[in-house]
Amino acid sequence: MKNWLLGATSIALAGLLAGCNPPELSSTTVDGIVYCAEGSPEVFNPQLVTSGTTIDAISQHLYDRLIDIDPASGRLVPSLASQWTVSDDGLTYRFTLRNSVAFHHTSYFKPSRFLNATDVEFTFNRVLDKSNPFHFVATEYPYFASVGWQSLVAKVTAVDPEHVEFVLNQPDSSFLSTLATDFSAILSAEYAQQLQQQKQEPKLDELPVGTGPFKFREYQKDVLIRYYQHEDYWRKAVKPQQLVIDIVPDNTKRLAKLLTHECDVAPIPRMAELSMLSHSTDFHIDEQTAMNVGYWAFNTQKPPFNDSRVRRALAHAINRQNILQAVYFGQAVAAQSVLPPNSWAYNDKVQAPAYDPETAKELLAAAGYPKGFSMDIWAMPVQRNYNPNAQKMAELIQADLAQVGIRARIISYEWNTFRRKLKDFEHDSVLIGWSADNADPDNFFRPLFSCAAAQSGSNRANWCDPTFDQFISNAVLTTQMEQRRSFYLAAQQYLIEQMPLLPIAHSKRFLVHGQNIEGIETNPYGGINFARAEKRP
């Protein structure tokens, strides 16, 4: 396909424009797999986002990490690093890299060498080193900011082509887990050098190059992403010739495309649609217990949400059992903590506030709002497993709040606009959620609640509490499991008392595909891998 891309502009503004009108996509006409997704990616570099929509669209397809997570056990396993060692003081980590790992060969980059330690050094120094020429090409690195990497990591050094070393300022028991997240995707230093010579540094995040099973070919914003098979993928031969991500924000339209075989695979979070599909012999439903939480966060820097009594009143005003039935159709469990019950650090002694409108009224009166107040509820416009219908949830909450004198207005925007405004903390409250990137409890606590996360924008409650930060800092300073757990138990109790957000549900994850599709790999920590997927005739 010649002249497939006529030019690139900033993805944040317009995306990459294809040189032809959007093609009619069909799973019968594409030589590969068509996946219907709920939204467009914000960018093509996982370092720069925390959005599950973006991560699902790019990370597992384009990139690899030093370490992976075994989906069955949650244990850390080798990936681009074949092995690693940790010094006795817990401050130095040395990784041995695999040999003969090829980067993508594309129309805009032709690598001259295999992966080496320089690529790993560049990848993380881009985040850490403000003198790195690519550091300020991006505005922020939200996940790394939320877990305090700037203060944690002293230096990253390519010792020789096969070995890279990380030196920490203090021990951190979650460090390896962070390297296994999608955000720690390894980039090409050689590609970055080429872009710097061309004075086109922003393309590092727009025209991606990785070592993953697929390589980038085409992006039309709000229409599609097209990936081609990476012929020299280091793990195994990639089966699909193409992976096309058909961008379909509307859940009903995604369902229609499944039924008409315009797409092979789709996330279908709405239970009513799953019930209908379960009776069809044409489709298979993959169901998985996921490490996630859907929640209602309050902007704690805005009055009256800066008063914990008001936040607890809002929590008591909500009938979460109604939400579980009307939004999740019973395919989720009520959340008592942000941590799911299958986490090793889950505190089974804490209970989220029960539905109690009278207690809500008493708390409001004590806080100086006997007649209630007006507020906004932001409802995300896309469907995610942790919240399959935020609009419906907002309507239920709106009705509950009216019973205690609170007048709520529901607000939504296009997804990328929604996330940008949310990061700027324009909201009063928001219905959103979090899917874990690894099995470590820290993956829920620091990105959602830390002071650093409030600065980076992933802390939707805009909550900064030194007492809470001390709990989670103490937890990562020790490798003793029981001691870590004691800090996390205390942190969960403190969250229930302060209530920066109300955890609502831990939901199951559903993926629907045609009966003729095999080999799709999913895991409880998010992401979808199509490298081994194939379509039977």
One Martini backbone bead per residue (centre of mass of N, CA, C, O) as a GRO file, in nm:
protein
  537
    1MET     BB    1   0.085   0.043   0.031
    2LYS     BB    2   0.101   0.343  -0.095
    3ASN     BB    3   0.097   0.631   0.067
    4TRP     BB    4  -0.020   0.573   0.366
    5LEU     BB    5   0.159   0.830   0.465
    6LEU     BB    6   0.171   1.190   0.448
    7GLY     BB    7   0.172   1.254   0.766
    8ALA     BB    8   0.261   1.426   1.077
    9THR     BB    9   0.106   1.496   1.377
   10SER     BB   10  -0.013   1.572   1.656
   11ILE     BB   11  -0.200   1.365   1.845
   12ALA     BB   12  -0.325   1.575   2.036
   13LEU     BB   13  -0.469   1.709   1.779
   14ALA     BB   14  -0.499   1.479   1.504
   15GLY     BB   15  -0.311   1.280   1.430
   16LEU     BB   16  -0.269   1.043   1.194
   17LEU     BB   17  -0.283   1.066   0.842
   18ALA     BB   18  -0.429   0.923   0.595
   19GLY     BB   19  -0.419   0.891   0.225
   20CYS     BB   20  -0.722   0.794   0.279
   21ASN     BB   21  -1.006   0.676   0.306
   22PRO     BB   22  -1.191   0.501   0.499
   23PRO     BB   23  -1.219   0.183   0.527
   24GLU     BB   24  -1.384  -0.110   0.492
   25LEU     BB   25  -1.436  -0.310   0.755
   26SER     BB   26  -1.348  -0.668   0.774
   27SER     BB   27  -1.292  -0.991   0.877
   28THR     BB   28  -1.302  -1.094   0.562
   29THR     BB   29  -1.075  -0.869   0.439
   30VAL     BB   30  -0.874  -0.912   0.662
   31ASP     BB   31  -0.537  -1.026   0.710
   32GLY     BB   32  -0.663  -1.109   1.017
   33ILE     BB   33  -0.735  -0.900   1.295
   34VAL     BB   34  -1.037  -0.760   1.441
   35TYR     BB   35  -1.053  -0.494   1.680
   36CYS     BB   36  -1.294  -0.358   1.894
   37ALA     BB   37  -1.276  -0.039   2.025
   38GLU     BB   38  -1.358   0.244   2.249
   39GLY     BB   39  -1.085   0.410   2.160
   40SER     BB   40  -0.848   0.642   2.132
   41PRO     BB   41  -0.537   0.715   2.141
   42GLU     BB   42  -0.324   0.958   2.274
   43VAL     BB   43  -0.073   0.769   2.216
   44PHE     BB   44   0.247   0.565   2.136
   45ASN     BB   45   0.338   0.588   2.455
   46PRO     BB   46   0.327   0.447   2.774
   47GLN     BB   47   0.482   0.668   2.944
   48LEU     BB   48   0.232   0.903   2.897
   49VAL     BB   49   0.020   0.711   3.051
   50THR     BB   50  -0.299   0.556   3.216
   51SER     BB   51  -0.478   0.458   2.997
   52GLY     BB   52  -0.646   0.174   2.906
   53THR     BB   53  -0.714   0.239   2.614
   54THR     BB   54  -0.422   0.290   2.525
   55ILE     BB   55  -0.283   0.036   2.626
   56ASP     BB   56  -0.455  -0.169   2.461
   57ALA     BB   57  -0.362  -0.036   2.174
   58ILE     BB   58  -0.021  -0.066   2.223
   59SER     BB   59   0.165  -0.228   2.419
   60GLN     BB   60   0.151  -0.545   2.348
   61HIS     BB   61   0.203  -0.493   2.035
   62LEU     BB   62   0.485  -0.301   2.034
   63TYR     BB   63   0.599  -0.404   2.319
   64ASP     BB   64   0.853  -0.449   2.565
   65ARG     BB   65   0.994  -0.579   2.867
   66LEU     BB   66   1.204  -0.684   3.102
   67ILE     BB   67   0.934  -0.772   3.248
   68ASP     BB   68   0.695  -1.010   3.345
   69ILE     BB   69   0.364  -1.149   3.399
   70ASP     BB   70   0.217  -1.410   3.532
   71PRO     BB   71  -0.120  -1.470   3.494
   72ALA     BB   72  -0.157  -1.704   3.708
   73SER     BB   73   0.051  -1.601   3.959
   74GLY     BB   74   0.198  -1.299   3.941
   75ARG     BB   75   0.477  -1.346   3.860
   76LEU     BB   76   0.799  -1.274   3.787
   77VAL     BB   77   0.936  -1.266   3.451
   78PRO     BB   78   1.111  -1.300   3.188
   79SER     BB   79   1.218  -1.106   2.902
   80LEU     BB   80   1.444  -0.902   2.794
   81ALA     BB   81   1.529  -1.018   3.057
   82SER     BB   82   1.684  -1.314   3.160
   83GLN     BB   83   1.814  -1.164   3.417
   84TRP     BB   84   1.869  -1.093   3.781
   85THR     BB   85   2.010  -0.872   4.033
   86VAL     BB   86   2.048  -0.809   4.394
   87SER     BB   87   2.154  -0.636   4.632
   88ASP     BB   88   2.173  -0.652   4.973
   89ASP     BB   89   2.064  -0.339   5.001
   90GLY     BB   90   1.850  -0.285   4.753
   91LEU     BB   91   2.000  -0.068   4.527
   92THR     BB   92   2.098  -0.292   4.308
   93TYR     BB   93   2.021  -0.354   3.958
   94ARG     BB   94   2.092  -0.633   3.740
   95PHE     BB   95   2.070  -0.680   3.380
   96THR     BB   96   2.021  -0.937   3.144
   97LEU     BB   97   2.020  -0.953   2.805
   98ARG     BB   98   1.906  -1.046   2.524
   99ASN     BB   99   1.962  -1.185   2.224
  100SER     BB  100   1.848  -1.095   1.916
  101VAL     BB  101   1.665  -0.829   1.938
  102ALA     BB  102   1.427  -0.685   1.735
  103PHE     BB  103   1.341  -0.418   1.571
  104HIS     BB  104   1.153  -0.232   1.388
  105HIS     BB  105   1.078  -0.236   1.038
  106THR     BB  106   1.027   0.065   0.860
  107SER     BB  107   0.963   0.346   0.669
  108TYR     BB  108   1.105   0.536   0.922
  109PHE     BB  109   1.281   0.270   1.022
  110LYS     BB  110   1.626   0.123   1.017
  111PRO     BB  111   1.783  -0.093   1.180
  112SER     BB  112   2.140  -0.182   1.273
  113ARG     BB  113   2.042  -0.331   1.542
  114PHE     BB  114   2.012  -0.466   1.835
  115LEU     BB  115   1.935  -0.491   2.134
  116ASN     BB  116   2.052  -0.285   2.411
  117ALA     BB  117   2.147  -0.110   2.692
  118THR     BB  118   2.103   0.171   2.564
  119ASP     BB  119   1.791   0.149   2.544
  120VAL     BB  120   1.733   0.134   2.845
  121GLU     BB  121   1.873   0.388   2.931
  122PHE     BB  122   1.705   0.578   2.757
  123THR     BB  123   1.417   0.514   2.850
  124PHE     BB  124   1.468   0.610   3.160
  125ASN     BB  125   1.621   0.883   3.116
  126ARG     BB  126   1.390   1.028   2.983
  127VAL     BB  127   1.234   1.043   3.259
  128LEU     BB  128   1.473   1.143   3.468
  129ASP     BB  129   1.634   1.337   3.262
  130LYS     BB  130   1.628   1.682   3.201
  131SER     BB  131   1.875   1.671   2.979
  132ASN     BB  132   1.721   1.512   2.801
  133PRO     BB  133   1.605   1.573   2.478
  134PHE     BB  134   1.316   1.403   2.551
  135HIS     BB  135   1.182   1.494   2.816
  136PHE     BB  136   1.020   1.772   2.701
  137VAL     BB  137   0.841   1.651   2.479
  138ALA     BB  138   0.697   1.579   2.723
  139THR     BB  139   0.495   1.674   2.992
  140GLU     BB  140   0.471   1.367   3.111
  141TYR     BB  141   0.498   1.081   3.368
  142PRO     BB  142   0.253   0.965   3.551
  143TYR     BB  143   0.335   0.695   3.674
  144PHE     BB  144   0.622   0.769   3.768
  145ALA     BB  145   0.529   1.005   3.941
  146SER     BB  146   0.335   0.842   4.136
  147VAL     BB  147   0.606   0.653   4.234
  148GLY     BB  148   0.873   0.834   4.258
  149TRP     BB  149   1.127   0.810   4.051
  150GLN     BB  150   1.299   1.067   4.080
  151SER     BB  151   1.376   0.986   4.389
  152LEU     BB  152   1.457   0.678   4.359
  153VAL     BB  153   1.638   0.707   4.098
  154ALA     BB  154   1.969   0.773   4.040
  155LYS     BB  155   2.051   0.548   3.807
  156VAL     BB  156   2.117   0.458   3.456
  157THR     BB  157   2.333   0.188   3.324
  158ALA     BB  158   2.543   0.094   3.066
  159VAL     BB  159   2.783  -0.134   3.112
  160ASP     BB  160   2.702  -0.306   2.860
  161PRO     BB  161   2.534  -0.444   2.601
  162GLU     BB  162   2.410  -0.678   2.825
  163HIS     BB  163   2.411  -0.451   3.065
  164VAL     BB  164   2.200  -0.317   3.327
  165GLU     BB  165   2.183  -0.043   3.575
  166PHE     BB  166   2.019   0.013   3.888
  167VAL     BB  167   2.011   0.296   4.112
  168LEU     BB  168   1.911   0.355   4.437
  169ASN     BB  169   1.826   0.559   4.715
  170GLN     BB  170   1.616   0.332   4.799
  171PRO     BB  171   1.431   0.099   4.897
  172ASP     BB  172   1.197  -0.104   4.675
  173SER     BB  173   0.953  -0.357   4.657
  174SER     BB  174   0.815  -0.237   4.369
  175PHE     BB  175   1.024  -0.211   4.136
  176LEU     BB  176   0.986  -0.465   3.956
  177SER     BB  177   0.684  -0.420   3.902
  178THR     BB  178   0.723  -0.161   3.738
  179LEU     BB  179   0.891  -0.305   3.505
  180ALA     BB  180   0.615  -0.483   3.430
  181THR     BB  181   0.476  -0.261   3.313
  182ASP     BB  182   0.354  -0.092   3.038
  183PHE     BB  183   0.527   0.176   3.101
  184SER     BB  184   0.814  -0.006   3.056
  185ALA     BB  185   0.875   0.035   2.771
  186ILE     BB  186   1.102  -0.030   2.513
  187LEU     BB  187   1.319   0.170   2.343
  188SER     BB  188   1.493   0.337   2.075
  189ALA     BB  189   1.794   0.498   2.056
  190GLU     BB  190   1.842   0.508   1.750
  191TYR     BB  191   1.576   0.646   1.676
  192ALA     BB  192   1.618   0.897   1.850
  193GLN     BB  193   1.874   0.992   1.704
  194GLN     BB  194   1.742   1.034   1.431
  195LEU     BB  195   1.532   1.246   1.524
  196GLN     BB  196   1.734   1.453   1.629
  197GLN     BB  197   1.873   1.504   1.354
  198GLN     BB  198   1.577   1.587   1.226
  199LYS     BB  199   1.403   1.747   1.434
  200GLN     BB  200   1.171   1.495   1.538
  201GLU     BB  201   1.103   1.412   1.841
  202PRO     BB  202   0.781   1.364   1.860
  203LYS     BB  203   0.783   1.086   1.693
  204LEU     BB  204   0.843   0.888   1.922
  205ASP     BB  205   0.514   0.909   2.010
  206GLU     BB  206   0.380   0.865   1.703
  207LEU     BB  207   0.614   0.677   1.566
  208PRO     BB  208   0.656   0.368   1.646
  209VAL     BB  209   0.922   0.175   1.826
  210GLY     BB  210   0.983  -0.174   1.878
  211THR     BB  211   0.972  -0.541   1.984
  212GLY     BB  212   0.708  -0.635   1.916
  213PRO     BB  213   0.469  -0.827   1.730
  214PHE     BB  214   0.406  -0.535   1.620
  215LYS     BB  215   0.379  -0.289   1.359
  216PHE     BB  216   0.347   0.017   1.244
  217ARG     BB  217   0.122   0.175   0.983
  218GLU     BB  218  -0.170   0.304   1.090
  219TYR     BB  219  -0.359   0.622   1.157
  220GLN     BB  220  -0.706   0.703   1.239
  221LYS     BB  221  -0.877   0.908   1.399
  222ASP     BB  222  -1.158   0.739   1.516
  223VAL     BB  223  -1.108   0.464   1.331
  224LEU     BB  224  -0.788   0.345   1.310
  225ILE     BB  225  -0.554   0.070   1.349
  226ARG     BB  226  -0.246  -0.048   1.187
  227TYR     BB  227  -0.092  -0.365   1.198
  228TYR     BB  228   0.203  -0.549   1.153
  229GLN     BB  229   0.397  -0.798   1.127
  230HIS     BB  230   0.674  -0.917   1.311
  231GLU     BB  231   0.906  -1.111   1.159
  232ASP     BB  232   1.145  -1.077   1.410
  233TYR     BB  233   1.032  -1.200   1.651
  234TRP     BB  234   1.176  -1.335   1.944
  235ARG     BB  235   0.982  -1.553   2.034
  236LYS     BB  236   0.766  -1.587   1.789
  237ALA     BB  237   0.571  -1.640   1.548
  238VAL     BB  238   0.349  -1.438   1.402
  239LYS     BB  239   0.030  -1.493   1.285
  240PRO     BB  240  -0.078  -1.229   1.211
  241GLN     BB  241  -0.052  -1.005   0.953
  242GLN     BB  242  -0.284  -0.844   1.100
  243LEU     BB  243  -0.384  -0.558   1.312
  244VAL     BB  244  -0.707  -0.426   1.366
  245ILE     BB  245  -0.827  -0.120   1.508
  246ASP     BB  246  -1.155  -0.057   1.570
  247ILE     BB  247  -1.309   0.251   1.636
  248VAL     BB  248  -1.583   0.210   1.886
  249PRO     BB  249  -1.747   0.382   2.125
  250ASP     BB  250  -2.008   0.232   2.075
  251ASN     BB  251  -2.146  -0.047   2.208
  252THR     BB  252  -2.369  -0.115   1.999
  253LYS     BB  253  -2.182  -0.106   1.749
  254ARG     BB  254  -1.995  -0.330   1.837
  255LEU     BB  255  -2.206  -0.547   1.842
  256ALA     BB  256  -2.288  -0.522   1.544
  257LYS     BB  257  -2.002  -0.596   1.433
  258LEU     BB  258  -2.001  -0.876   1.544
  259LEU     BB  259  -2.264  -0.988   1.409
  260THR     BB  260  -2.137  -0.898   1.106
  261HIS     BB  261  -1.817  -0.952   1.103
  262GLU     BB  262  -1.636  -0.676   1.132
  263CYS     BB  263  -1.547  -0.825   1.394
  264ASP     BB  264  -1.375  -1.058   1.608
  265VAL     BB  265  -1.322  -0.856   1.857
  266ALA     BB  266  -1.463  -0.764   2.191
  267PRO     BB  267  -1.552  -0.551   2.438
  268ILE     BB  268  -1.833  -0.654   2.662
  269PRO     BB  269  -1.966  -0.506   2.947
  270ARG     BB  270  -2.261  -0.559   2.892
  271MET     BB  271  -2.479  -0.788   3.022
  272ALA     BB  272  -2.713  -0.797   2.821
  273GLU     BB  273  -2.532  -0.871   2.576
  274LEU     BB  274  -2.404  -1.126   2.692
  275SER     BB  275  -2.663  -1.287   2.717
  276MET     BB  276  -2.720  -1.298   2.413
  277LEU     BB  277  -2.441  -1.422   2.321
  278SER     BB  278  -2.455  -1.692   2.493
  279HIS     BB  279  -2.680  -1.815   2.276
  280SER     BB  280  -2.453  -1.825   2.067
  281THR     BB  281  -2.259  -2.025   1.836
  282ASP     BB  282  -2.058  -1.784   1.719
  283PHE     BB  283  -1.963  -1.735   2.024
  284HIS     BB  284  -1.710  -1.635   2.264
  285ILE     BB  285  -1.665  -1.609   2.625
  286ASP     BB  286  -1.439  -1.433   2.813
  287GLU     BB  287  -1.379  -1.492   3.161
  288GLN     BB  288  -1.249  -1.264   3.423
  289THR     BB  289  -1.078  -1.199   3.699
  290ALA     BB  290  -1.016  -0.873   3.803
  291MET     BB  291  -0.783  -0.607   3.877
  292ASN     BB  292  -1.021  -0.386   4.005
  293VAL     BB  293  -1.182  -0.046   4.017
  294GLY     BB  294  -1.475   0.123   4.085
  295TYR     BB  295  -1.525   0.487   4.121
  296TRP     BB  296  -1.588   0.776   4.345
  297ALA     BB  297  -1.451   1.091   4.309
  298PHE     BB  298  -1.326   1.363   4.507
  299ASN     BB  299  -1.253   1.701   4.509
  300THR     BB  300  -1.058   1.793   4.784
  301GLN     BB  301  -0.998   2.109   4.683
  302LYS     BB  302  -1.312   2.143   4.697
  303PRO     BB  303  -1.573   2.291   4.791
  304PRO     BB  304  -1.703   2.057   5.021
  305PHE     BB  305  -1.475   1.815   4.963
  306ASN     BB  306  -1.267   1.905   5.205
  307ASP     BB  307  -1.481   1.741   5.376
  308SER     BB  308  -1.515   1.435   5.521
  309ARG     BB  309  -1.817   1.453   5.593
  310VAL     BB  310  -1.920   1.491   5.307
  311ARG     BB  311  -1.797   1.235   5.183
  312ARG     BB  312  -1.948   1.039   5.374
  313ALA     BB  313  -2.231   1.130   5.297
  314LEU     BB  314  -2.217   1.047   5.000
  315ALA     BB  315  -2.167   0.748   5.058
  316HIS     BB  316  -2.436   0.700   5.227
  317ALA     BB  317  -2.637   0.792   4.980
  318ILE     BB  318  -2.553   0.522   4.835
  319ASN     BB  319  -2.686   0.254   4.636
  320ARG     BB  320  -2.487  -0.006   4.550
  321GLN     BB  321  -2.679  -0.242   4.488
  322ASN     BB  322  -2.818  -0.107   4.251
  323ILE     BB  323  -2.566  -0.079   4.080
  324LEU     BB  324  -2.491  -0.379   4.055
  325GLN     BB  325  -2.754  -0.444   3.895
  326ALA     BB  326  -2.788  -0.203   3.674
  327VAL     BB  327  -2.473  -0.213   3.568
  328TYR     BB  328  -2.352  -0.526   3.638
  329PHE     BB  329  -2.558  -0.762   3.672
  330GLY     BB  330  -2.387  -0.914   3.913
  331GLN     BB  331  -2.071  -0.892   3.773
  332ALA     BB  332  -1.997  -0.804   4.079
  333VAL     BB  333  -1.836  -0.663   4.360
  334ALA     BB  334  -1.841  -0.511   4.640
  335ALA     BB  335  -1.654  -0.245   4.753
  336GLN     BB  336  -1.442  -0.191   5.049
  337SER     BB  337  -1.194  -0.148   4.865
  338VAL     BB  338  -0.957  -0.092   4.632
  339LEU     BB  339  -0.889  -0.367   4.698
  340PRO     BB  340  -0.911  -0.669   4.610
  341PRO     BB  341  -0.976  -0.974   4.765
  342ASN     BB  342  -0.717  -1.116   4.596
  343SER     BB  343  -0.534  -0.960   4.767
  344TRP     BB  344  -0.275  -0.992   5.003
  345ALA     BB  345  -0.365  -0.686   5.134
  346TYR     BB  346  -0.640  -0.731   5.222
  347ASN     BB  347  -0.903  -0.577   5.424
  348ASP     BB  348  -1.162  -0.752   5.596
  349LYS     BB  349  -1.237  -0.514   5.818
  350VAL     BB  350  -1.335  -0.329   5.610
  351GLN     BB  351  -1.604  -0.079   5.544
  352ALA     BB  352  -1.802   0.061   5.353
  353PRO     BB  353  -2.042   0.270   5.342
  354ALA     BB  354  -2.358   0.248   5.410
  355TYR     BB  355  -2.678   0.271   5.332
  356ASP     BB  356  -2.766   0.607   5.483
  357PRO     BB  357  -2.949   0.884   5.467
  358GLU     BB  358  -2.956   0.985   5.761
  359THR     BB  359  -2.652   1.003   5.804
  360ALA     BB  360  -2.604   1.196   5.571
  361LYS     BB  361  -2.770   1.433   5.690
  362GLU     BB  362  -2.608   1.465   5.952
  363LEU     BB  363  -2.335   1.527   5.819
  364LEU     BB  364  -2.426   1.776   5.661
  365ALA     BB  365  -2.514   1.943   5.904
  366ALA     BB  366  -2.235   1.935   6.053
  367ALA     BB  367  -2.097   2.080   5.788
  368GLY     BB  368  -2.328   2.310   5.691
  369TYR     BB  369  -2.564   2.126   5.501
  370PRO     BB  370  -2.892   2.093   5.557
  371LYS     BB  371  -2.975   2.167   5.231
  372GLY     BB  372  -2.736   2.125   5.084
  373PHE     BB  373  -2.620   2.105   4.732
  374SER     BB  374  -2.428   2.167   4.446
  375MET     BB  375  -2.322   1.936   4.174
  376ASP     BB  376  -2.089   1.732   4.001
  377ILE     BB  377  -2.098   1.453   3.762
  378TRP     BB  378  -1.860   1.262   3.614
  379ALA     BB  379  -1.898   1.077   3.303
  380MET     BB  380  -1.770   0.850   3.129
  381PRO     BB  381  -1.790   0.776   2.766
  382VAL     BB  382  -1.678   0.495   2.831
  383GLN     BB  383  -1.630   0.146   2.832
  384ARG     BB  384  -1.553  -0.043   3.119
  385ASN     BB  385  -1.516  -0.292   3.331
  386TYR     BB  386  -1.532  -0.108   3.595
  387ASN     BB  387  -1.738   0.072   3.389
  388PRO     BB  388  -2.004   0.006   3.170
  389ASN     BB  389  -2.204   0.267   3.288
  390ALA     BB  390  -2.172   0.584   3.385
  391GLN     BB  391  -2.440   0.718   3.321
  392LYS     BB  392  -2.622   0.531   3.485
  393MET     BB  393  -2.476   0.571   3.752
  394ALA     BB  394  -2.524   0.877   3.771
  395GLU     BB  395  -2.836   0.861   3.780
  396LEU     BB  396  -2.852   0.702   4.045
  397ILE     BB  397  -2.697   0.904   4.218
  398GLN     BB  398  -2.872   1.149   4.165
  399ALA     BB  399  -3.125   1.026   4.303
  400ASP     BB  400  -3.001   0.979   4.582
  401LEU     BB  401  -2.913   1.275   4.643
  402ALA     BB  402  -3.198   1.403   4.640
  403GLN     BB  403  -3.282   1.264   4.920
  404VAL     BB  404  -3.047   1.474   5.067
  405GLY     BB  405  -3.039   1.765   4.896
  406ILE     BB  406  -2.874   1.698   4.632
  407ARG     BB  407  -2.768   1.869   4.337
  408ALA     BB  408  -2.712   1.699   4.032
  409ARG     BB  409  -2.481   1.711   3.758
  410ILE     BB  410  -2.425   1.577   3.442
  411ILE     BB  411  -2.100   1.506   3.293
  412SER     BB  412  -1.956   1.511   2.952
  413TYR     BB  413  -1.703   1.391   2.718
  414GLU     BB  414  -1.482   1.344   2.522
  415TRP     BB  415  -1.234   1.140   2.615
  416ASN     BB  416  -0.980   1.327   2.584
  417THR     BB  417  -1.115   1.571   2.713
  418PHE     BB  418  -1.189   1.443   2.978
  419ARG     BB  419  -0.895   1.379   3.068
  420ARG     BB  420  -0.783   1.665   3.057
  421LYS     BB  421  -0.983   1.796   3.262
  422LEU     BB  422  -0.924   1.598   3.489
  423LYS     BB  423  -0.619   1.669   3.522
  424ASP     BB  424  -0.718   1.978   3.593
  425PHE     BB  425  -0.951   1.965   3.807
  426GLU     BB  426  -1.266   2.047   3.711
  427HIS     BB  427  -1.399   1.865   3.904
  428ASP     BB  428  -1.598   1.737   4.163
  429SER     BB  429  -1.671   1.454   4.031
  430VAL     BB  430  -1.595   1.095   3.952
  431LEU     BB  431  -1.648   0.828   3.719
  432ILE     BB  432  -1.420   0.561   3.756
  433GLY     BB  433  -1.092   0.382   3.734
  434TRP     BB  434  -0.890   0.070   3.796
  435SER     BB  435  -0.622  -0.120   3.655
  436ALA     BB  436  -0.402  -0.344   3.708
  437ASP     BB  437  -0.041  -0.404   3.630
  438ASN     BB  438  -0.010  -0.566   3.899
  439ALA     BB  439   0.018  -0.750   4.216
  440ASP     BB  440   0.088  -0.498   4.360
  441PRO     BB  441  -0.053  -0.283   4.587
  442ASP     BB  442   0.094  -0.022   4.497
  443ASN     BB  443  -0.073   0.003   4.222
  444PHE     BB  444  -0.314   0.142   4.385
  445PHE     BB  445  -0.201   0.361   4.583
  446ARG     BB  446  -0.008   0.566   4.442
  447PRO     BB  447  -0.173   0.640   4.174
  448LEU     BB  448  -0.446   0.729   4.356
  449PHE     BB  449  -0.315   0.886   4.648
  450SER     BB  450  -0.072   1.037   4.613
  451CYS     BB  451   0.092   1.331   4.597
  452ALA     BB  452   0.230   1.272   4.327
  453ALA     BB  453  -0.041   1.198   4.179
  454ALA     BB  454  -0.166   1.479   4.207
  455GLN     BB  455   0.051   1.617   4.026
  456SER     BB  456   0.006   1.415   3.768
  457GLY     BB  457  -0.333   1.327   3.771
  458SER     BB  458  -0.414   1.022   3.885
  459ASN     BB  459  -0.543   1.172   4.130
  460ARG     BB  460  -0.881   1.227   4.130
  461ALA     BB  461  -0.900   1.355   4.433
  462ASN     BB  462  -0.672   1.552   4.500
  463TRP     BB  463  -0.498   1.391   4.729
  464CYS     BB  464  -0.301   1.507   5.019
  465ASP     BB  465  -0.149   1.281   5.265
  466PRO     BB  466   0.102   1.226   5.484
  467THR     BB  467  -0.003   0.979   5.634
  468PHE     BB  468  -0.048   0.800   5.389
  469ASP     BB  469   0.235   0.824   5.262
  470GLN     BB  470   0.374   0.680   5.502
  471PHE     BB  471   0.251   0.405   5.472
  472ILE     BB  472   0.358   0.347   5.173
  473SER     BB  473   0.655   0.400   5.230
  474ASN     BB  474   0.696   0.179   5.442
  475ALA     BB  475   0.609  -0.062   5.260
  476VAL     BB  476   0.859  -0.027   5.041
  477LEU     BB  477   1.107  -0.049   5.254
  478THR     BB  478   1.007  -0.348   5.271
  479THR     BB  479   1.032  -0.720   5.229
  480GLN     BB  480   0.833  -0.786   5.451
  481MET     BB  481   0.526  -0.903   5.416
  482GLU     BB  482   0.386  -0.850   5.695
  483GLN     BB  483   0.477  -0.558   5.719
  484ARG     BB  484   0.352  -0.454   5.466
  485ARG     BB  485   0.061  -0.538   5.531
  486SER     BB  486   0.022  -0.356   5.781
  487PHE     BB  487   0.033  -0.090   5.621
  488TYR     BB  488  -0.205  -0.155   5.424
  489LEU     BB  489  -0.422  -0.190   5.637
  490ALA     BB  490  -0.400   0.100   5.748
  491ALA     BB  491  -0.456   0.247   5.482
  492GLN     BB  492  -0.748   0.142   5.443
  493GLN     BB  493  -0.866   0.260   5.703
  494TYR     BB  494  -0.798   0.557   5.636
  495LEU     BB  495  -0.967   0.578   5.376
  496ILE     BB  496  -1.245   0.535   5.512
  497GLU     BB  497  -1.223   0.791   5.693
  498GLN     BB  498  -1.160   1.004   5.450
  499MET     BB  499  -1.291   0.960   5.163
  500PRO     BB  500  -1.181   1.044   4.861
  501LEU     BB  501  -1.323   0.769   4.783
  502LEU     BB  502  -1.567   0.544   4.641
  503PRO     BB  503  -1.588   0.223   4.638
  504ILE     BB  504  -1.786   0.001   4.431
  505ALA     BB  505  -1.629  -0.211   4.220
  506HIS     BB  506  -1.552  -0.553   4.122
  507SER     BB  507  -1.494  -0.672   3.806
  508LYS     BB  508  -1.538  -0.839   3.536
  509ARG     BB  509  -1.392  -0.980   3.240
  510PHE     BB  510  -1.488  -0.927   2.890
  511LEU     BB  511  -1.455  -1.135   2.589
  512VAL     BB  512  -1.547  -1.129   2.245
  513HIS     BB  513  -1.556  -1.407   2.005
  514GLY     BB  514  -1.522  -1.595   1.762
  515GLN     BB  515  -1.515  -1.938   1.721
  516ASN     BB  516  -1.266  -1.899   1.497
  517ILE     BB  517  -1.098  -1.790   1.742
  518GLU     BB  518  -0.753  -1.819   1.842
  519GLY     BB  519  -0.503  -1.726   2.095
  520ILE     BB  520  -0.597  -1.535   2.301
  521GLU     BB  521  -0.440  -1.310   2.542
  522THR     BB  522  -0.514  -1.278   2.884
  523ASN     BB  523  -0.518  -1.075   3.193
  524PRO     BB  524  -0.566  -0.935   3.513
  525TYR     BB  525  -0.359  -0.675   3.411
  526GLY     BB  526  -0.423  -0.644   3.131
  527GLY     BB  527  -0.439  -0.663   2.821
  528ILE     BB  528  -0.374  -0.778   2.475
  529ASN     BB  529  -0.277  -1.079   2.296
  530PHE     BB  530  -0.225  -1.149   1.927
  531ALA     BB  531   0.026  -1.323   1.837
  532ARG     BB  532  -0.148  -1.623   1.853
  533ALA     BB  533  -0.365  -1.548   1.672
  534GLU     BB  534  -0.641  -1.716   1.493
  535LYS     BB  535  -0.821  -1.801   1.185
  536ARG     BB  536  -1.055  -1.999   1.100
  537PRO     BB  537  -1.239  -2.104   0.820
   0.00000   0.00000   0.00000
